[in-house]
Amino acid sequence: MPNLTLSEAEALAEAALIRCGTAEAAARSVARALVGAEADGLKGHGLSRVAPYGAQVRAGKVVGDAAPRAERPRPGLLAVDAAHGFAYPALDLALEALPGLARQQGVAAAGIRRSHHCGAAGRPVEALAEQGCVALLFANTPAAMAPWGGRQAVFGTNPLAFACPLPGRAPIVVDLALSKVARANIVGAAKRGEPIPEGWALDAEGRPTTDAKAALDGTMVPLGDAKGTALALMVELLAAGLVGARFAGEASSFLDAAGDPPGTGQLILALDASALSPDAPERCAALADAIETQDGARLPGSRRLALRRRAAEAGLDVAEALVAEIRAL
């Protein structure tokens, strides 16, 4: 199994995307995000995405040379048009502006429309927390979950992420999809011809299934049952309805090159961590300490940080077949 440094992995992904027709700056942004997710152990948002992304650029489903644009409809708001390109350059544009706006006004928000797969949702909010913001991100994705009691998918797995800065250390980061498991886990099982555990998904008739391919034709089981679909509705309204993006049921797949651009959306909120209470960061640190001092307890994201440190020191072990797939693009 080849071992790649993080810079080698980024160069590999960037070059492949450029060969497929992605503009250099966009390819660099995408490669950085994918390798970052890979280093964090989030392989479903990592290098396995390079080939389907490249195919979508070649088919015109992703506009490879799209340049995201930002407008200021209100003093604390950014309206970002990803222009049917990759989500990552649009996220970069939002992250450049939000910390300053939040410091000026206490709170700021960016809505991104005509977007695409935003990958590991925890990474943008973590970047904001590192600049002193408490941050939330909501993203809608192509339809994969039915409303509670229904059979037809109208919600995506709709990830949401939260980050809170802590003085002198890495932020707290919460990143979760609203399906019981990430859809990427089922996609991976289908590719490998493996069954999935019961309770992850339903087939097209609404019956529980352990067949990964039947699951992809059906719907995902929501996290927390009916509560999960209520949260998915909330994310759908915030990340699509509010920002002018397509709802899940109107969006094409992130996984293949068929159809028109997905046109999904993201909403990012950033609050100055000290705006409402000057001692808020220290109070948050006290709560983190109360959790970590308990035997067996840990803060969300601690495993991800450990994997990131190891990847920075020892590189990434990447399957030979995946490296060959990327080099063949």
Buried (B, 14 or more C-beta within 10 A) or exposed (E): EBEBBBEBBBBBBBBBBBBBBBBEEBBBBBBBBBBBBBBBBBBBBBBBBBBBBBBBBBBEBBBBEBBBEBEEEEEBEBBBBBBBBBBBBBBBBBBEBBBEBBBEEBBBBBBBBBBBBBBBBBBBBBBBBBBBBBBBBBBBBBBBBBBBEEBEBBBBBBBBBBBBBBEEEBBBBBBBBBBBBBBBBBBBBBEEEEEBEEEBBBBBEBEEBBBBBBBBEBBBBBBEEEEBBBBBBBBBBBBBBBBBBBBBBBBBBBBEBEEEBBBBBBBBBBBBBBBEEEEBBEEBBEEBEEEEEEEEEEBBBEEBBEBBEEBEEEBBEBEEEBBEBBEEB
